[in-house]
Amino acid sequence: MNEVLMAERDSPVLVADVGGTNTRVALARGRTLVAASTERFRNAEYSGLDAVLQAFLERHRTLPERAAIALAGPVRGTQAEMTNLGWQVDASALAQATGMAEIALLNDLQAQGHALAHLPETHLRRLRTGTPEAGPKLVIGLGTGVNAAPVYAAGAGHIVPPAEAGHIHLPLRGDVDYRLADWLIARRGFASVEDVLSGAGLARLYAFHAQEAKTGRTFDAAQIMAAMEGGDALAQATGRHYVRLLAHVTADLALITLPFGGVYFIGGVARAFAPWLERFGFESAFTDMGRFSDLVTRFPVAIVEDDYAALSGCAAYLQAH
C-alpha cells in the first residue's frame, strides 16, 4: 500500500493559475514544477478553461490523474466564478472534458498562500524586516484584481481561508480621500479597495487626479508607470496616493490577521511598484497607526517576485492532500 501511495505521489500532476488576463499551466512532481512544462495562455484566445487545459494536455501528450487549479475569483466547493473574466468553472465538468480523475479548485490567493513556505529567499524582495516570528502570514494580491488572505500552518500543510478582500471599503483619511470616494461612488456605486489598487484602479486614480488638476488626461497603468519614471508630476502624485492607500489597507488587514510571519505582496502591479514603495513613503504610512504603530512595526513585508508561485502553491496543496 505504501508503494502505491508513493507511486501516486511521484506521478505528475497538473497545476494551473487562472488570472483575469492569462492562464499559466504546468506539470509538477511533488512541490517541484517539471522543467520546461510551464506555459502561458492568453484567455481572450480561448472559449473557456476547458479549452486551455485541453490545448496544454494535447501539446504535452499526458493525462495526469490529479490537478489543482487556482482562480482569480470566489470558489465554492467545486464551483468557481472568475471575477474579471466571466468564465464559470465546474470541477466535475472540467474533469469530464479533460479526462482527469480529480480536480481541486482554489482561489488564487489560497494557492499563493500555500506557496509561501516553499519560496526561496531569492524569489523575495524584502521591503521591511520587521521582527520575523513564527505565526500567521498574510498574502495580498495586486494585479487585474485585488485580494488578500491569511495563511495558517496546519500539520504538513497550511490552511488558507478563501476571501474577497478587494471588495471591502477603501480606507479614507483626509479631504482628498473623501473626494476620491465620492468620485468613485458616482462612477462605480461603491468605493472599494480594488477600485483603486488594481491595475485598472491605478488608471482610475490617475483619472481622478487628472480631474482634480483639470487636465482631462487618461492613461492606462503601463503609461502611468512610464510617466512616473519620466518624472511626470501628475503621475507621481497618483503614485504617491496609491502607495499611501496601499499602506493603509495593508496595515488594516495586518491588524485583523496579525501576520507575525510576514506580509507578502504578489501580482504584476505589486512588482511594478516595488521600486516606488520606499520612495513614496510606504514605510511611514504603513506604521502610522497611532497607539498600534509599535505592533504594526513588528510585521515583515516582502514582494514575491516569482511569477509562477501560485503553480508551486497548487503543487504543495496537492502534496498535502
C-alpha positions as CSV (number, residue, x, y, z in Angstrom):
1,M,0.0,0.0,0.0
2,N,2.8,2.4,0.9
3,E,4.4,1.7,-2.5
4,V,1.2,2.5,-4.3
5,L,0.8,5.8,-2.3
6,M,4.4,6.7,-3.1
7,A,3.9,6.0,-6.8
8,E,0.8,8.2,-6.8
9,R,2.7,10.9,-5.1
10,D,5.5,10.7,-7.7
11,S,3.1,10.8,-10.6
12,P,2.9,14.1,-12.4
13,V,0.0,16.4,-11.5
14,L,-1.4,19.3,-13.4
15,V,-1.3,22.8,-11.8
16,A,-2.8,25.9,-13.2
17,D,-3.2,29.6,-12.3
18,V,-6.1,31.3,-14.0
19,G,-5.9,35.1,-13.9
20,G,-8.0,37.8,-15.5
21,T,-5.7,38.1,-18.5
22,N,-3.6,34.9,-18.7
23,T,-3.7,31.3,-17.6
24,R,-0.4,29.6,-16.5
25,V,-0.3,25.8,-16.7
26,A,2.4,23.3,-15.7
27,L,3.1,19.8,-14.6
28,A,4.6,19.1,-11.2
29,R,6.1,16.2,-9.2
30,G,5.7,16.8,-5.5
31,R,6.2,20.5,-5.0
32,T,8.6,20.8,-7.9
33,L,7.4,22.1,-11.3
34,V,8.5,19.8,-14.2
35,A,11.3,21.6,-16.2
36,A,10.1,23.2,-19.4
37,S,6.4,22.2,-18.8
38,T,5.2,25.7,-17.8
39,E,3.1,27.5,-20.4
40,R,1.2,30.8,-20.5
41,F,-2.1,31.1,-22.4
42,R,-4.0,34.4,-23.2
43,N,-7.5,33.9,-22.0
44,A,-9.0,36.1,-24.8
45,E,-7.9,33.4,-27.3
46,Y,-9.9,30.6,-25.7
47,S,-13.6,29.9,-25.1
48,G,-13.1,28.7,-21.5
49,L,-10.7,26.9,-19.1
50,D,-11.5,23.5,-20.6
51,A,-10.2,24.6,-24.0
52,V,-7.0,25.9,-22.3
53,L,-6.3,22.7,-20.4
54,Q,-7.1,20.5,-23.5
55,A,-4.6,22.5,-25.5
56,F,-2.0,22.0,-22.8
57,L,-2.6,18.3,-22.4
58,E,-2.6,17.7,-26.2
59,R,0.7,19.6,-26.5
60,H,2.4,17.6,-23.7
61,R,0.8,14.3,-24.6
62,T,0.0,13.5,-21.0
63,L,-3.1,12.9,-18.8
64,P,-2.4,13.4,-15.1
65,E,-4.8,11.8,-12.6
66,R,-5.0,14.9,-10.4
67,A,-5.0,18.7,-10.8
68,A,-5.2,21.8,-8.7
69,I,-6.4,25.0,-10.3
70,A,-6.1,28.5,-8.8
71,L,-8.6,31.0,-10.0
72,A,-9.0,34.8,-9.6
73,G,-12.5,34.7,-8.2
74,P,-14.7,33.2,-5.5
75,V,-14.6,29.4,-5.1
76,R,-17.4,27.5,-3.5
77,G,-16.5,23.8,-3.3
78,T,-16.4,22.5,-6.9
79,Q,-17.7,25.7,-8.4
80,A,-15.9,29.0,-9.2
81,E,-16.6,32.2,-11.0
82,M,-13.9,34.4,-12.5
83,T,-14.4,38.0,-11.1
84,N,-12.8,39.8,-14.0
85,L,-13.1,37.3,-16.8
86,G,-16.7,35.9,-16.9
87,W,-15.7,32.2,-17.0
88,Q,-17.8,29.8,-14.9
89,V,-15.8,26.8,-13.8
90,D,-17.2,23.5,-12.6
91,A,-14.6,20.9,-11.4
92,S,-16.8,17.9,-12.4
93,A,-17.5,19.2,-15.8
94,L,-13.8,20.2,-16.2
95,A,-12.7,16.7,-15.2
96,Q,-15.1,15.1,-17.7
97,A,-13.9,17.4,-20.5
98,T,-10.2,16.7,-19.9
99,G,-10.3,13.1,-18.7
100,M,-8.6,13.8,-15.4
101,A,-10.0,11.9,-12.4
102,E,-9.7,14.6,-9.7
103,I,-9.6,18.4,-9.9
104,A,-9.4,20.7,-6.9
105,L,-10.3,24.4,-7.2
106,L,-8.6,27.1,-5.1
107,N,-8.9,30.8,-5.0
108,D,-5.6,32.2,-6.5
109,L,-4.7,33.9,-3.2
110,Q,-5.1,30.5,-1.5
111,A,-2.6,29.0,-3.9
112,Q,-0.2,31.8,-3.3
113,G,-0.6,31.2,0.5
114,H,0.3,27.5,0.1
115,A,3.4,28.5,-1.8
116,L,4.9,30.9,0.8
117,A,6.6,28.4,3.0
118,H,8.4,26.9,0.0
119,L,9.7,30.1,-1.8
120,P,13.5,30.5,-1.8
121,E,14.8,33.8,-0.5
122,T,16.0,34.7,-4.0
123,H,12.3,34.9,-5.1
124,L,11.5,37.6,-2.5
125,R,12.2,41.3,-2.4
126,R,12.3,42.4,1.2
127,L,10.7,45.8,1.9
128,R,11.0,45.8,5.7
129,T,12.4,43.1,8.0
130,G,10.2,43.8,11.0
131,T,10.6,41.2,13.7
132,P,10.2,37.8,12.0
133,E,8.5,35.3,14.2
134,A,6.5,32.1,13.9
135,G,2.9,32.9,13.2
136,P,0.3,33.6,10.5
137,K,1.3,35.1,7.2
138,L,-0.7,37.4,5.0
139,V,-0.7,37.4,1.2
140,I,-2.0,40.3,-0.7
141,G,-2.6,40.2,-4.5
142,L,-2.3,43.3,-6.6
143,G,-3.0,42.7,-10.3
144,T,-6.0,42.6,-12.6
145,G,-7.9,42.3,-9.3
146,V,-7.1,42.7,-5.6
147,N,-7.5,40.2,-2.8
148,A,-5.9,39.1,0.5
149,A,-5.9,36.0,2.6
150,P,-4.3,34.8,5.9
151,V,-2.1,31.7,5.9
152,Y,-2.0,29.4,8.9
153,A,0.3,26.4,9.4
154,A,-1.6,23.1,9.9
155,G,0.2,19.8,10.1
156,A,2.1,19.0,6.9
157,G,0.4,21.8,5.0
158,H,-1.4,25.1,5.5
159,I,-4.9,26.4,5.9
160,V,-5.6,29.4,3.7
161,P,-9.2,30.5,4.0
162,P,-10.8,32.0,0.8
163,A,-11.6,35.7,0.8
164,E,-12.7,38.5,-1.4
165,A,-10.9,41.3,0.5
166,G,-10.5,43.5,-2.6
167,H,-14.2,44.5,-2.3
168,I,-14.0,46.0,1.2
169,H,-14.4,49.7,1.7
170,L,-11.4,51.9,0.8
171,P,-9.9,53.5,3.9
172,L,-10.2,57.2,3.9
173,R,-8.1,59.8,5.6
174,G,-8.2,63.5,4.7
175,D,-10.1,65.6,2.2
176,V,-8.6,64.2,-1.0
177,D,-9.6,60.6,0.0
178,Y,-13.2,61.7,0.6
179,R,-13.3,63.5,-2.7
180,L,-11.9,60.3,-4.3
181,A,-14.6,58.2,-2.6
182,D,-17.3,60.5,-3.8
183,W,-15.8,60.3,-7.4
184,L,-15.7,56.5,-7.3
185,I,-19.3,56.2,-5.9
186,A,-20.6,58.4,-8.7
187,R,-18.9,56.1,-11.3
188,R,-18.8,52.7,-9.6
189,G,-21.6,52.8,-7.0
190,F,-19.1,51.9,-4.2
191,A,-15.6,52.9,-3.3
192,S,-13.7,49.7,-2.8
193,V,-10.1,48.8,-2.4
194,E,-10.0,47.0,-5.8
195,D,-11.4,50.1,-7.5
196,V,-8.1,51.9,-6.7
197,L,-5.4,49.3,-6.1
198,S,-5.8,47.0,-9.1
199,G,-4.2,47.8,-12.5
200,A,-7.5,49.3,-13.7
201,G,-7.8,51.0,-10.3
202,L,-4.5,52.8,-10.8
203,A,-5.9,54.2,-14.1
204,R,-9.0,55.3,-12.2
205,L,-6.8,57.0,-9.5
206,Y,-4.9,58.8,-12.2
207,A,-8.2,59.9,-13.9
208,F,-9.3,61.3,-10.5
209,H,-6.1,63.3,-10.1
210,A,-6.3,64.5,-13.7
211,Q,-9.8,65.8,-13.0
212,E,-8.6,67.5,-9.8
213,A,-5.8,69.1,-11.9
214,K,-8.3,69.9,-14.7
215,T,-6.1,68.3,-17.3
216,G,-8.6,65.7,-18.6
217,R,-5.8,63.2,-19.5
218,T,-6.4,59.5,-19.3
219,F,-3.6,56.9,-19.0
220,D,-3.6,53.2,-18.5
221,A,-1.5,51.5,-15.8
222,A,1.6,51.0,-18.1
223,Q,1.5,54.6,-19.3
224,I,1.2,55.8,-15.7
225,M,4.3,53.8,-14.6
226,A,6.3,55.1,-17.6
227,A,5.2,58.7,-16.8
228,M,6.3,58.2,-13.2
229,E,9.7,57.0,-14.3
230,G,9.9,60.1,-16.6
231,G,9.2,62.4,-13.7
232,D,5.7,63.5,-14.7
233,A,4.2,65.4,-11.7
234,L,0.7,64.2,-12.2
235,A,1.7,60.5,-12.5
236,Q,3.9,60.8,-9.4
237,A,1.2,62.4,-7.4
238,T,-1.0,59.5,-8.4
239,G,1.7,57.0,-7.4
240,R,2.2,58.6,-4.0
241,H,-1.5,58.5,-3.4
242,Y,-1.6,54.8,-4.5
243,V,1.3,53.9,-2.2
244,R,-0.3,55.6,0.8
245,L,-3.6,53.9,0.3
246,L,-1.9,50.6,-0.2
247,A,0.0,51.1,3.1
248,H,-3.2,51.9,5.0
249,V,-5.1,48.9,3.5
250,T,-2.1,46.6,4.4
251,A,-1.9,47.9,7.9
252,D,-5.7,47.5,8.4
253,L,-5.5,43.9,7.2
254,A,-2.4,43.2,9.3
255,L,-4.2,44.2,12.4
256,I,-7.0,41.8,11.6
257,T,-4.7,38.9,10.8
258,L,-1.6,39.6,13.0
259,P,0.9,38.3,10.4
260,F,4.0,37.9,12.5
261,G,5.2,35.5,9.8
262,G,5.2,38.4,7.3
263,V,3.1,40.2,4.7
264,Y,3.7,39.1,1.1
265,F,2.6,41.1,-1.9
266,I,2.1,39.2,-5.2
267,G,1.0,40.2,-8.7
268,G,2.1,42.3,-11.6
269,V,1.1,45.6,-10.1
270,A,2.9,44.8,-6.8
271,R,6.1,44.0,-8.7
272,A,5.8,47.2,-10.9
273,F,5.5,49.3,-7.8
274,A,8.4,47.6,-5.9
275,P,11.0,50.4,-6.6
276,W,8.5,53.1,-5.8
277,L,7.3,51.9,-2.4
278,E,10.2,53.2,-0.4
279,R,10.5,56.4,-2.5
280,F,6.8,57.2,-2.0
281,G,6.7,56.6,1.8
282,F,5.2,53.2,2.2
283,E,7.0,52.6,5.5
284,S,5.8,55.8,7.2
285,A,2.2,55.3,6.0
286,F,2.2,51.6,7.0
287,T,3.4,52.3,10.5
288,D,1.2,55.3,11.1
289,M,-1.4,53.6,13.2
290,G,-1.4,55.7,16.4
291,R,-1.1,53.7,19.6
292,F,-0.9,50.5,17.5
293,S,2.1,51.7,15.5
294,D,4.6,49.6,17.6
295,L,2.6,46.5,16.9
296,V,2.4,47.1,13.1
297,T,6.2,47.8,13.0
298,R,6.8,44.2,14.0
299,F,5.4,42.8,10.8
300,P,7.9,42.0,8.0
301,V,6.8,42.9,4.4
302,A,8.1,41.4,1.1
303,I,7.2,41.2,-2.5
304,V,7.1,37.8,-4.2
305,E,9.0,38.1,-7.5
306,D,8.2,34.6,-8.7
307,D,5.5,34.9,-11.4
308,Y,4.8,31.2,-11.0
309,A,4.4,30.9,-7.3
310,A,0.7,30.1,-7.5
311,L,1.6,27.0,-9.5
312,S,4.0,25.9,-6.8
313,G,1.3,26.5,-4.3
314,C,-1.1,24.3,-6.1
315,A,1.5,21.6,-6.2
316,A,2.1,22.0,-2.4
317,Y,-1.7,21.8,-1.8
318,L,-1.9,18.5,-3.8
319,Q,1.1,17.1,-1.9
320,A,-0.5,17.9,1.4
321,H,-3.9,16.4,0.4
